[in-house]
Amino acid sequence: MESVSVLISGIEYKIRKLSELHRVAQHTITLLTKKIEEQEININQQTLIINELQEKLENINITKTIASRYEIAEAKSKIGELVREIDKCIGLLNK
C-alpha cells in the first residue's frame, strides 16, 4: 500500500509541476502576443514615416530638377502653374 501512495504522491507532484509550467507558458504566450502587437503597430508607424519621407524626397528631387532645367524665374512660373492646376483639381473634387 505504501508504494501505491508514494506513486500517487509522485503523480500528484508531477501534475502540479506540469500545471505550474502550463500557467507560466500561458503567461509567456500572453506577453509575447502583446509584444508582437506592439511591434506590428510600430512597424505600421515606421512605414507611414518612411512613405512620408519618400514623398518629401521625391518633391525635393522634382524641385531640384525644375531648378536645374530652368532659371529661378521660370521655376517659379512652373510652380505657379502647378499650384493652379492643383487648385483646379481640388475644385473639381469639391463639386
C-alpha positions as a Markdown table, in Angstrom:
| # | Residue | x | y | z |
|---|---|---|---|---|
| 1 | Met | 0.0 | 0.0 | 0.0 |
| 2 | Glu | 2.8 | 2.4 | 0.8 |
| 3 | Ser | 4.3 | 2.1 | -2.6 |
| 4 | Val | 0.9 | 2.9 | -4.2 |
| 5 | Ser | 0.6 | 6.1 | -2.1 |
| 6 | Val | 4.2 | 7.0 | -3.0 |
| 7 | Leu | 3.3 | 6.6 | -6.7 |
| 8 | Ile | 0.2 | 8.7 | -6.2 |
| 9 | Ser | 2.1 | 11.4 | -4.4 |
| 10 | Gly | 4.7 | 11.4 | -7.2 |
| 11 | Ile | 2.0 | 11.6 | -9.9 |
| 12 | Glu | 0.3 | 14.5 | -8.0 |
| 13 | Tyr | 3.6 | 16.3 | -7.7 |
| 14 | Lys | 4.2 | 15.9 | -11.4 |
| 15 | Ile | 0.7 | 17.1 | -12.2 |
| 16 | Arg | 1.2 | 20.2 | -10.0 |
| 17 | Lys | 4.5 | 20.9 | -11.7 |
| 18 | Leu | 3.0 | 20.5 | -15.2 |
| 19 | Ser | 0.1 | 22.7 | -14.2 |
| 20 | Glu | 2.6 | 25.4 | -13.0 |
| 21 | Leu | 4.7 | 25.1 | -16.2 |
| 22 | His | 1.5 | 25.4 | -18.2 |
| 23 | Arg | 0.5 | 28.5 | -16.3 |
| 24 | Val | 3.9 | 30.1 | -16.9 |
| 25 | Ala | 3.8 | 29.1 | -20.6 |
| 26 | Gln | 0.4 | 30.7 | -21.0 |
| 27 | His | 1.6 | 33.9 | -19.3 |
| 28 | Thr | 4.6 | 34.0 | -21.6 |
| 29 | Ile | 2.4 | 33.5 | -24.6 |
| 30 | Thr | 0.2 | 36.4 | -23.5 |
| 31 | Leu | 3.2 | 38.7 | -23.0 |
| 32 | Leu | 4.7 | 37.7 | -26.4 |
| 33 | Thr | 1.4 | 38.2 | -28.1 |
| 34 | Lys | 1.2 | 41.7 | -26.7 |
| 35 | Lys | 4.8 | 42.4 | -27.8 |
| 36 | Ile | 4.0 | 41.2 | -31.3 |
| 37 | Glu | 1.0 | 43.5 | -31.5 |
| 38 | Glu | 3.1 | 46.4 | -30.2 |
| 39 | Gln | 5.8 | 45.7 | -32.8 |
| 40 | Glu | 3.2 | 45.5 | -35.6 |
| 41 | Ile | 1.9 | 48.9 | -34.6 |
| 42 | Asn | 5.5 | 50.2 | -34.5 |
| 43 | Ile | 6.1 | 48.7 | -38.0 |
| 44 | Asn | 3.0 | 50.4 | -39.3 |
| 45 | Gln | 4.0 | 53.8 | -37.8 |
| 46 | Gln | 7.5 | 53.4 | -39.2 |
| 47 | Thr | 6.1 | 52.5 | -42.7 |
| 48 | Leu | 4.0 | 55.7 | -42.6 |
| 49 | Ile | 7.0 | 57.8 | -41.7 |
| 50 | Ile | 9.1 | 56.1 | -44.5 |
| 51 | Asn | 6.3 | 56.8 | -47.0 |
| 52 | Glu | 6.1 | 60.5 | -45.9 |
| 53 | Leu | 9.9 | 60.9 | -46.1 |
| 54 | Gln | 10.0 | 59.2 | -49.6 |
| 55 | Glu | 7.3 | 61.7 | -50.7 |
| 56 | Lys | 9.3 | 64.6 | -49.4 |
| 57 | Leu | 12.4 | 63.3 | -51.1 |
| 58 | Glu | 10.6 | 63.0 | -54.3 |
| 59 | Asn | 9.3 | 66.6 | -54.0 |
| 60 | Ile | 12.9 | 67.8 | -53.3 |
| 61 | Asn | 14.2 | 65.9 | -56.3 |
| 62 | Ile | 11.4 | 67.4 | -58.5 |
| 63 | Thr | 12.3 | 70.8 | -57.2 |
| 64 | Lys | 16.0 | 70.3 | -57.9 |
| 65 | Thr | 15.2 | 69.0 | -61.4 |
| 66 | Ile | 13.0 | 72.0 | -62.2 |
| 67 | Ala | 15.6 | 74.4 | -60.8 |
| 68 | Ser | 18.4 | 72.9 | -62.7 |
| 69 | Arg | 16.4 | 73.0 | -66.0 |
| 70 | Tyr | 15.1 | 76.5 | -65.7 |
| 71 | Glu | 16.2 | 79.7 | -64.2 |
| 72 | Ile | 14.6 | 80.6 | -60.9 |
| 73 | Ala | 12.0 | 82.9 | -62.5 |
| 74 | Glu | 11.0 | 80.1 | -64.9 |
| 75 | Ala | 10.9 | 77.6 | -62.0 |
| 76 | Lys | 8.6 | 80.0 | -60.0 |
| 77 | Ser | 6.3 | 80.3 | -63.0 |
| 78 | Lys | 6.2 | 76.5 | -63.4 |
| 79 | Ile | 5.4 | 76.1 | -59.7 |
| 80 | Gly | 2.7 | 78.7 | -60.0 |
| 81 | Glu | 1.2 | 76.7 | -63.0 |
| 82 | Leu | 1.3 | 73.5 | -60.9 |
| 83 | Val | -0.4 | 75.2 | -58.0 |
| 84 | Arg | -3.1 | 76.5 | -60.3 |
| 85 | Glu | -3.6 | 73.0 | -61.8 |
| 86 | Ile | -3.8 | 71.5 | -58.3 |
| 87 | Asp | -6.3 | 74.1 | -57.3 |
| 88 | Lys | -8.4 | 73.3 | -60.3 |
| 89 | Cys | -8.3 | 69.6 | -59.4 |
| 90 | Ile | -9.3 | 70.4 | -55.8 |
| 91 | Gly | -12.1 | 72.5 | -57.2 |
| 92 | Leu | -13.3 | 69.6 | -59.3 |
| 93 | Leu | -13.2 | 67.2 | -56.3 |
| 94 | Asn | -15.2 | 69.6 | -54.2 |
| 95 | Lys | -18.1 | 69.7 | -56.7 |
